[in-house]
Amino acid sequence: MHLPRPTRPLATAAVVLFVGLALLSARDIPARGVAMRPTELRPPPATASHLALQPRAGLDAQVLVVALARMQLEARATGGPDDPVQVRVPPHEDSRDLAQRIAATGLAASVEEDALVHATGVPSAPRYASGQQRVFEALRLPAVWSPDGGQGIVVAVVDSGVDWDHPALVSRIAVNLADATFDGRDDDGNGCADDIAGCSFVSPETADPSCGPLFAAPHWRANDDEGHGTFVAGLIAAAGPNAEVAGIAPGARILPVKVLDCTGTGRIAEAAAGVRYAARMGAKVINLSFGTRTDSPALRAAVEDAQGRGAIIVASAGNDGRRGVTYPAVYPAVLSVAASGVVVNGTIDYTRVAPFADFGSGVGLLAPGVDLLSALPVKRCGLDGWICEGGPYARGDGSSFATPIVAAAVALVWSRHPELSPAFVVGIVGAAHRPALPGEAGLIDIALAVQARLFEVGVPGTSRAPDATFGRPGPGTGQ
């Protein structure tokens, strides 16, 4: 709910300006002939809780506080007479409208969101320096990383399930309290009974016999019996006091959706059902770290349904080491991701396509996919090539693991600008990459994506997007 705007905003601004000037002491009045510069307005996100105002030249911060109080606003000076003033955005008021109203008074040199700042962009996770720093720096992530990055965004991991009890993920699982009674009924009508923490669509009839007895699908037991999904989830959002690695978007929530069995394989029908379920559950980002060479109408329809519900799909381009992209990464408006990483003189060059990764014009972005460290179910340590390092953590390679890096980047951008459309976010992330050869993908630059200027002011009353791809699917869409 927004408060109604004044019927005569210019008249209101003039009255407030008069009140503010009337309060100035002789010290505060600029010298005769000094021109007042227009207020620099940096529109805040609609959800901003506080604004930061720099008093205009010659105006004491305390006088500005008094003038703001006459506008029925809660404000305080942060320090001396020339230091910024903080303004609390009243409940239910659009912070963008308030910022424009304050800017119109001419009392502030600048108006912007009083955004959070952090002492460092380096996670305190014990294994960061030894296992993650190289990747974070290749992504230019430390410049924008924060412990709450991605907050408010649910990322569905449509995969082999997720280890709910993993110390790095137990606090990051999206909990569905609408169906938490375990009464065998689908209380919220989403197609899966008792799904307090995700849903499994793996069928006992089609799963590999080595997986043992399974429950009839769909059911709420979306636990990970392979390790792949937990590894993906850890790259996105690992966090918590007992986590030894850090996720790229540790403030995001993970929705486990199991469509792959204990061998890491599944069926198109089950994958499509999982995508639709994730969309019904309101996941803003859906990570698909699997692929098929089959152009399936069912899978395409599921992707289109999810996109129609406002979700962004991020999918793996494939690991065949050839030109071309697998489905569903090739579908329109899907962010397709291939692994990067080539060992050169003992170091990894993440700007180059990994030897095993698919490549070519169908790939939207590269992301590190070699020597990644993430979470793993403890029961999977030592099985099927998983080698744990002093606990439930292992290393892995593949475009499957490059994909969640981009999914997490989407969560970071969207959490900062929740008012943006999915197409706009896809455009921002798809355009944020290192320089690349024509027709080839570039390495994602997460700092560039998060710090993107959404609009630049042109002549009064108009604006323009700084990149022609913004607002529609751009070069990172896998088309």
Buried (B, 14 or more C-beta within 10 A) or exposed (E): EEEEEEEEEEEBBBBBBEBBBEBBEEEBEEEEEEEEEEBEBEBBBBBBEBBBBBBBEBBBBBBBBEBBEEBEBEBEBEEEBEEBBBBBBEEEBBBBBBBBBBBBBBBBBBBBBBEEEEEEBBBEBBBBEEBBBBBBEBBBBBBBBBEBBBBBBBBBBBBBBBBBEBBBBBBBBBEBEEBBEEEEEBBBEBBBBBBBBBBBBBBBEBBEEEBEEBEEBBBBBBBBBBBBBBBBBBBBBBBBEEBBBBBBBBBBBBBBBBBBBBBBBBBBBBBBBBBBBBBBBBBBBBBBBBBBEEEBEBBBEBBBBBBEBEBBBBBBBBBBEEEBBBBBBBBEBBBBBBBBBBEEEEEBBBBBBBEBBBBBBBBBBBBBBBBBBBBBBBEBBEBEEBEBBEBBBBBBBBBBBBBBBBBBBBBBBBBBBEEBEBBBBBBBBBBBBBEBEEEEBBBBBBBBBBBBEBEEEEEEEEEEBEBEBBBBBBBBBBB
